[in-house]
Amino acid sequence: MKPGIHPEYRPVVFRDRAADYAFLTRSTATSDKTVEWEDGNTYPVIDVEISSASHPFYTGTQRVLDTAGRVERFERRYGRGRSER
C-alpha cells in the first residue's frame, strides 16, 4: 500500500438508537461525535438507523407473506380455466 493515500483504519463505535445497542468495530468512517466505551477509551461514534438488533429479518419480527392466499385470490378474481380470447 502506498503511504498517505488511504484513510485511517481505526476502532469506531456504531450505535443503533432504535434498539439501544452499540458495538465496537474497526472502520474508516469518520465522525465528530465521540463516546466513552466500556474499556474506558474514547472512540468516534456513528449513529445508524438500523442494525442487526433492530432489523426485522434478524429479530424474527418480519411479516410472512401469504403467497398461496394471493394466488388463490388471483385465480378467483380472474379465473383459472378461462379460455383465452
Backbone bond lengths (Angstrom), bond angles and torsions (degrees), N, CA, C in turn:
res aa  C-N    CA-C-N  psi(-1)  N-CA   C-N-CA  omega(-1)  CA-C   N-CA-C  phi
1 M - - - 1.446 - - 1.522 109.45 -
2 K 1.301 115.51 139.11 1.444 119.82 176.09 1.520 109.32 -74.45
3 P 1.306 117.96 135.12 1.467 119.50 178.95 1.527 111.43 -74.02
4 G 1.330 115.30 143.00 1.454 120.77 173.00 1.518 116.61 87.51
5 I 1.348 119.23 -3.39 1.461 119.08 -178.29 1.530 112.74 -110.13
6 H 1.324 117.54 -10.41 1.456 121.16 -177.35 1.530 110.06 -102.28
7 P 1.339 116.79 146.11 1.468 118.65 177.42 1.525 110.87 -68.45
8 E 1.314 114.98 155.94 1.468 120.64 -178.51 1.521 109.83 -69.54
9 Y 1.328 117.13 131.05 1.461 124.16 178.67 1.518 107.12 -102.56
10 R 1.325 116.39 110.80 1.464 120.25 -171.81 1.525 110.37 -144.20
11 P 1.329 117.58 168.76 1.471 120.35 177.09 1.529 111.12 -66.56
12 V 1.338 115.92 136.90 1.458 123.22 -179.93 1.530 107.67 -140.63
13 V 1.328 117.19 142.64 1.456 121.83 175.86 1.520 108.48 -97.58
14 F 1.331 116.68 127.48 1.457 122.54 172.58 1.519 107.19 -103.61
15 R 1.344 116.28 128.30 1.462 120.69 -174.38 1.525 109.71 -122.30
16 D 1.330 115.45 125.00 1.465 122.47 175.73 1.521 106.84 -96.66
17 R 1.315 116.20 106.34 1.468 121.22 -177.17 1.522 112.10 -67.24
18 A 1.336 118.05 -34.15 1.458 121.24 -176.59 1.528 111.61 -65.64
19 A 1.322 117.23 -36.03 1.462 121.05 -176.42 1.524 112.36 -103.89
20 D 1.328 117.01 0.39 1.468 121.18 -175.89 1.528 109.91 52.11
21 Y 1.330 115.14 54.18 1.458 122.55 -175.29 1.519 108.42 -134.51
22 A 1.312 117.18 137.80 1.464 121.74 178.64 1.528 108.70 -139.53
23 F 1.323 115.38 148.61 1.453 119.72 176.01 1.514 110.01 -142.48
24 L 1.310 114.93 147.88 1.459 122.76 -179.00 1.517 108.46 -100.13
25 T 1.313 115.79 128.42 1.457 121.62 177.81 1.524 108.21 -147.06
26 R 1.308 116.87 -179.45 1.464 120.32 177.19 1.506 108.88 -104.31
27 S 1.331 116.00 140.88 1.455 120.95 -177.00 1.524 109.86 -159.60
28 T 1.330 115.54 165.91 1.459 121.39 173.58 1.523 110.54 -98.86
29 A 1.345 117.41 -0.74 1.464 121.42 179.83 1.522 109.98 -64.79
30 T 1.332 115.85 146.99 1.456 120.39 -178.82 1.520 110.19 -118.38
31 S 1.335 115.19 156.14 1.452 121.14 178.59 1.517 108.98 -157.77
32 D 1.337 115.58 148.38 1.464 120.20 175.92 1.523 111.45 -84.50
33 K 1.332 116.47 -22.03 1.466 120.80 -179.77 1.526 109.99 -82.32
34 T 1.308 115.77 147.44 1.463 121.06 177.62 1.524 109.36 -130.87
35 V 1.336 114.87 162.10 1.455 121.43 178.09 1.522 108.24 -144.25
36 E 1.320 115.54 146.40 1.461 119.44 175.81 1.517 107.63 -87.58
37 W 1.318 116.71 123.03 1.453 122.76 -176.03 1.520 110.32 -87.78
38 E 1.316 117.29 173.17 1.465 123.71 -177.19 1.523 113.45 -59.69
39 D 1.324 117.12 -26.10 1.463 120.57 -178.99 1.529 112.70 -84.62
40 G 1.329 116.87 0.72 1.464 121.05 178.07 1.515 114.11 92.70
41 N 1.308 118.75 -9.64 1.463 122.50 179.15 1.526 110.33 -86.59
42 T 1.324 115.55 156.80 1.460 121.64 177.74 1.519 108.84 -103.47
43 Y 1.343 115.68 129.88 1.453 122.09 -178.10 1.527 109.73 -127.74
44 P 1.340 117.74 155.10 1.464 119.74 172.00 1.526 108.57 -65.19
45 V 1.329 117.51 144.95 1.462 121.56 -179.81 1.523 109.42 -121.25
46 I 1.329 115.57 137.93 1.459 122.19 177.87 1.521 107.16 -122.01
47 D 1.333 116.05 120.64 1.458 121.25 178.53 1.516 108.97 -84.12
48 V 1.334 115.72 130.70 1.461 121.47 179.30 1.522 109.86 -116.77
49 E 1.317 115.92 152.66 1.460 121.28 -179.45 1.519 111.90 -73.39
50 I 1.316 116.82 -37.07 1.457 120.41 -173.98 1.525 109.35 -149.26
51 S 1.312 116.03 144.06 1.463 121.32 177.36 1.523 107.81 -141.36
52 S 1.308 116.65 -173.51 1.461 119.62 179.48 1.524 111.97 -64.55
53 A 1.324 117.45 -19.73 1.469 120.73 179.66 1.524 112.09 -78.86
54 S 1.328 118.65 -20.14 1.458 120.15 -177.35 1.529 113.81 -123.85
55 H 1.320 118.88 -6.55 1.460 121.04 -178.84 1.528 109.81 -76.24
56 P 1.335 118.32 132.51 1.465 120.64 -176.88 1.521 114.66 -57.76
57 F 1.315 118.14 -32.18 1.466 119.93 179.55 1.521 111.20 -63.73
58 Y 1.315 117.67 -41.80 1.455 121.59 -177.32 1.522 112.94 -82.31
59 T 1.333 117.59 -27.65 1.460 120.23 -178.24 1.519 112.66 -87.37
60 G 1.333 117.59 -11.47 1.454 121.24 178.85 1.510 113.72 83.24
61 T 1.322 118.52 13.93 1.455 120.99 -179.40 1.517 112.38 -103.48
62 Q 1.314 117.47 15.04 1.452 118.99 -179.26 1.521 109.89 -72.95
63 R 1.311 116.25 152.24 1.458 121.52 179.28 1.519 109.38 -80.97
64 V 1.309 116.25 137.99 1.452 121.53 175.54 1.518 107.08 -96.21
65 L 1.317 116.62 124.22 1.452 120.96 -179.17 1.517 109.94 -78.34
66 D 1.306 116.14 137.31 1.453 122.42 178.51 1.522 108.18 -88.17
67 T 1.325 116.52 81.98 1.463 119.61 -175.59 1.514 111.30 -70.69
68 A 1.326 118.48 -33.97 1.467 120.33 179.08 1.521 109.65 -63.98
69 G 1.319 117.85 -42.53 1.455 121.58 178.08 1.510 112.29 -63.53
70 R 1.299 116.81 -36.47 1.460 120.52 178.65 1.523 111.05 -66.84
71 V 1.329 116.14 -40.48 1.460 120.14 179.98 1.528 109.48 -65.15
72 E 1.331 116.81 -45.31 1.464 120.44 179.71 1.526 111.10 -62.05
73 R 1.297 117.36 -41.88 1.456 121.24 178.87 1.532 110.51 -63.69
74 F 1.330 117.43 -39.89 1.457 121.80 177.50 1.527 110.09 -62.89
75 E 1.336 115.98 -44.23 1.463 120.06 -179.23 1.524 111.59 -65.81
76 R 1.329 117.98 -38.19 1.460 120.75 177.02 1.518 110.67 -65.57
77 R 1.306 115.67 -41.24 1.463 119.90 -176.71 1.526 112.09 -70.34
78 Y 1.312 116.84 -45.41 1.462 120.04 -173.44 1.525 112.94 -108.27
79 G 1.305 117.32 -3.73 1.462 121.67 176.91 1.507 112.61 76.42
80 R 1.324 115.24 140.58 1.452 119.42 -177.85 1.517 110.35 -89.84
81 G 1.302 117.99 -48.67 1.450 120.07 -170.96 1.512 114.05 -98.02
82 R 1.291 118.38 18.70 1.465 119.67 177.92 1.501 110.77 -61.53
83 S 1.309 115.12 138.58 1.459 118.02 177.56 1.519 109.60 -75.62
84 E 1.279 115.37 143.59 1.462 119.32 -178.99 1.520 109.49 -77.24
85 R 1.280 117.50 143.80 1.452 122.00 -176.15 1.483 111.80 -94.17
